[in-house]
């Protein structure tokens, strides 16, 4: 079974993403902050990371940079309301496979997660 990690500080959004991914047969690990995700030490156990950019503490880009420094090649799908070209370019330049803007289409998120794993 494939495992998806979700890092999203909004409880309702995090639960909605988790329910969506579970309905497609994924095992889900959900976290309210980048720090919680790091502390879980599950980086090498998940197949894809759905990551918000605006988080309390470490931002999504900061988490992405930290994972990259640790040579963790986890595919990342950013989902954010912070849609500016600089943030988008930086995320994609650092290896994100998708950068989606909130509100998102659930089918698009699922397609992106499936595509991220095919890489």
C-alpha positions as CSV (number, residue, x, y, z in Angstrom):
1,X,0.0,0.0,0.0
2,X,1.3,3.5,-0.9
3,X,1.5,6.1,1.9
4,X,0.9,9.8,1.4
5,X,2.0,12.4,4.0
6,X,0.0,15.6,4.3
7,X,1.4,18.7,6.0
8,X,-1.4,21.3,6.4
9,X,-2.0,23.5,9.3
10,X,-5.8,24.0,8.6
11,X,-7.5,21.1,10.4
12,X,-10.5,20.9,8.1
13,X,-8.4,21.0,5.0
14,X,-6.0,18.4,6.4
15,X,-8.9,16.0,7.2
16,X,-10.5,16.6,3.8
17,X,-7.2,15.7,2.0
18,X,-6.7,12.7,4.2
19,X,-10.3,11.5,3.6
20,X,-9.8,12.0,-0.2
21,X,-6.5,10.1,-0.4
22,X,-7.9,7.3,1.9
23,X,-10.9,6.9,-0.4
24,X,-8.4,6.1,-3.2
25,X,-6.7,3.4,-1.1
26,X,-3.7,5.3,0.2
27,X,-2.5,5.0,3.7
28,X,-2.3,8.6,5.1
29,X,0.0,10.2,7.6
30,X,-1.3,13.8,8.4
31,X,0.6,16.5,10.2
32,X,-0.3,20.1,11.3
33,X,3.2,21.5,10.9
34,X,6.6,20.8,9.2
35,X,8.1,20.2,12.6
36,X,5.6,17.5,13.3
37,X,6.4,15.8,10.0
38,X,10.2,16.0,10.7
39,X,9.8,14.7,14.2
40,X,7.8,11.6,12.9
41,X,10.9,10.4,11.0
42,X,8.6,9.0,8.4
43,X,10.2,10.7,5.4
44,X,11.6,7.4,4.0
45,X,8.3,5.6,4.6
46,X,6.0,7.8,2.5
47,X,5.6,7.8,-1.3
48,X,4.5,11.4,-1.8
49,X,4.1,14.6,0.3
50,X,1.2,17.0,-0.1
51,X,2.6,20.2,1.4
52,X,1.1,23.6,2.2
53,X,3.5,26.6,1.8
54,X,2.1,28.8,4.6
55,X,2.7,26.9,7.9
56,X,3.4,28.0,11.4
57,X,7.1,27.6,12.1
58,X,8.9,26.2,9.1
59,X,7.3,27.1,5.8
60,X,6.7,24.5,3.0
61,X,9.7,25.8,1.1
62,X,11.9,25.6,4.2
63,X,10.8,22.0,4.7
64,X,11.5,21.2,1.1
65,X,15.0,22.6,1.4
66,X,15.6,20.6,4.6
67,X,14.5,17.4,2.9
68,X,16.7,18.2,-0.1
69,X,19.8,18.7,2.2
70,X,19.0,15.3,3.8
71,X,19.0,13.8,0.3
72,X,15.4,12.8,0.7
73,X,13.9,12.6,-2.9
74,X,10.3,12.5,-1.7
75,X,8.0,13.7,-4.5
76,X,6.2,16.9,-3.3
77,X,2.9,18.3,-4.4
78,X,2.6,21.9,-3.1
79,X,-1.0,23.1,-2.4
80,X,-1.1,26.7,-1.3
81,X,-3.0,29.9,-1.3
82,X,0.3,31.8,-1.6
83,X,0.4,31.9,-5.4
84,X,3.2,34.2,-6.5
85,X,5.7,33.5,-9.2
86,X,8.7,33.6,-6.9
87,X,7.3,31.0,-4.6
88,X,6.1,28.8,-7.4
89,X,9.4,29.0,-9.3
90,X,11.5,28.3,-6.1
91,X,9.3,25.2,-5.3
92,X,9.5,23.8,-8.8
93,X,13.2,24.6,-9.2
94,X,13.9,22.7,-5.9
95,X,12.1,19.6,-7.2
96,X,8.4,19.9,-6.4
97,X,6.5,17.9,-9.0
98,X,3.3,20.1,-8.8
99,X,2.3,23.5,-7.4
100,X,-1.4,23.8,-7.0
101,X,-3.4,26.8,-5.9
102,X,-6.2,26.7,-3.3
103,X,-9.0,26.1,-3.6
104,X,-8.1,22.9,-5.5
105,X,-10.0,20.5,-7.5
106,X,-10.0,17.1,-5.7
107,X,-9.6,15.2,-9.0
108,X,-6.6,17.3,-9.9
109,X,-4.9,16.7,-6.6
110,X,-5.4,12.9,-7.0
111,X,-4.0,13.1,-10.6
112,X,-1.0,15.0,-9.3
113,X,-0.3,12.5,-6.5
114,X,-0.6,9.6,-8.9
115,X,1.7,11.4,-11.4
116,X,4.2,12.2,-8.7
117,X,4.7,8.6,-7.9
118,X,5.1,7.6,-11.5
119,X,8.3,9.7,-11.7
